[in-house]
Amino acid sequence: MIDWKSQDAVSGLMFLAVAIYGGVSTLMGLDIGSLDQMGPGFFPLALSVILGVIGVFVLLGARPDEDQLAPVNWRAISLIGAAPVAFGLTVRSLGLLPALLISVALATLSSSRIRPIYAAFVIIGVTAFCIAVFKYGIRVPYDLINRRLLP
Amino acid sequence: MEIFDGLMLGFSVAFSPMSLMLCLLGVTLGTLIGVLPGIGPAATIAMLLPITLTLDPTYALIMLAGIYYGAQYGGSITAILVNLPGEPSSAVTAIDGYQMARQGRAGAALSIAAIGSFIAGTIATLIIAFASPALSQIALRFGAPEFFSLTLLGIVMVVVLAQGSALKGLGMAVIGLMLGLVGTDVFTAQTRFTYGINEFRSGIDFIAVTIGVFGLAEIMRNLEGNDAETRRSHVITSLMPTREDLRRSIGPILRGTGLGSVLGVLPGGGAFLSSFASYAVEKKLSKHPEEFGNGAIEGVAGPESANNAGAQTSFIPMLTLGIPSNAVMALMIGAMIVQGIQPGPRVIVSQPDLFWGLIVSMWIGNVMLVILNLPLVGLWVRLLRVPYSVLFPGILAFCCIGTFITNGLEIELYVLAIAGLAGYLFSRLGCAPAPFLLGFVLGPMVEEHFRRAMLISQGDATVFFTRPISAGLMLLALGLAATMFVPTLLGWRRKVFADAED
């Protein structure tokens, strides 16, 4: 009997999902061709089939986990995942400085223990360090604060 | 004397002030970040890769190589002093190294690790200088079928030799290959899986994916645990090893170098397998195996040398065949491609200054490591006390800004976020990220070689078996792949890893 919550079973399902998705979208959108006249869809389809077979084998061979995993820290994951997105949304519209401040602030928030004053120090320190390295060290061609926002 | 000329050229490149400075900078930065617990060499290089892209390719690779062995050595410092190995290969060093530190002999352990790494690095560099030109000569005669078979063999070896479930590793490699296909098909100019996003026409950016899977995912993983935990480091009293230490270490250093040099060339072997193998060998050969695990100096000298030799010789397949043997080499290949250099046997002919300059600078980097690290070890120890709550926002900021500046495209930050989440998912599921990265880097090449081979042979798939070299490589790959399904061999593989651990 497969333990559906084990690492192996979920991995197998993940492989199968990617395989089915890749295979179906290749069949629907790309020309497969034949061995002597391969179309752009040949290789993606072949890989999807191979991945599907691997997925089935992983699923069938799934064993219960050996170790108990630490609980997922949802707060940390969502905030760390959000930080680059926030950086991307602000780096051009507002500038490098605000983008860094916002993304570093999101990162510090993901640690539950950090005290506010300490967090402020970290945010300012890290931002200053990055500006020194990238703006004045490597001289990246991006504005610290978007020029159009300045008077 | 071709190799001699090459080495002379290498010396002239590597001893230029710019190379020396970048090598020093690389080694220092590598050690600096490698010392920080929980950050392995792959993450370190991924984080610093964007900085090197502003440089000329030769200098960029010299600096990246410096970062690599700096990070390796930094990992050993952490392993010995606080028993927190940043990567699997220094986990072995932590076993006896940390025990030595508890007995007040941290200085001796660090010195032996440095001396062993230096000797191993010197010998391995010579091996690279002599073996690479010969291997390139052979590889220059390879056609598309041979390259396809070779790449397949490389992927299979990485999967079989790496730690963890081989079948899952293979699945990860295939996912990587599939992700590598996103973009414009080189043969028909048709776009695939781009979903109308213009930036994806030239493929998904390698740097964003790597920094996500290695850098961002690592932060998420580290935040699972208790981040407020303070780390105590052992005090270093004297750096000098005793005469007895040196006498006991010389054998393990040389054996470790030999073992590491051989295993490092194999894809998937590299630093990790060689340090485990060396530990197991030294334990078997020792007259007092009971000391192992209780601070035996041989348990530091052997694995550290093996690990460094393996790290060096893993450059051989990367430089001569364009096949990465581990995640770090995949990063190097990616850096070369971003810089506009096609990796493969032609590099030695078309970029001799890069090739030989890199080899000579590896040796210089090893000298620098010894000179730099023994006096500076006190500084590194102080770095160990920096709490993680300060470190990770800094690492995150570096990841974001580094990803952005490589091409100046916002979309790559979104790729970074998704890659980070995917990397975290992989680690939760016990799926190794290295085969994934390898597949991703090799994906376009694998497809191109396969399709070219099919064009040449007019769709005859037996071409891989009728050409002798290709047939040999293919049979080896299939044979290795078959072992994944044979239970007895699986048991043997598990036993090797288990043996080294007890």
Interface residues (C-beta under 8 A of the other chain):
Chain A: Q7 D8 V10 S11 M14 F15 V18 G22 S25 L30 D31 S34 L35 D36 Q37 M38 G39 P40 G41 F42 F43 P44 L47 S48 I50 L51 I54 G55 F57 V58 G61 L69 A70 P71 V72 N73 A76 I77 I80 G81 A82 A83 P84 V85 F87 G88 L89 V91 R92 L96 A99 L100 S103 V104 A107 T108 S110 S111 R113 I114 Y118 V122 I123 G125 V126 T127 F129 C130 F134 I138 V140 P141 Y142
Chain B: I51 T54 S165 L167 K168 L170 G171 V174 I175 L177 M178 L181 D185 F187 T188 Q190 R192 F193 L216 I219 M220 L223 E224 G225 D227 A228 S389 V390 F392 P393 G394 L396 A397 F398 C399 C400 I401 T403 F404 I405 G408 E410 I411 E412 L413 Y414 L416 A417 G420 L421 Y424 L425 R428 L429 G430 C431 E447 F450 R451 M454 L455 Q458 G459 D460 A461
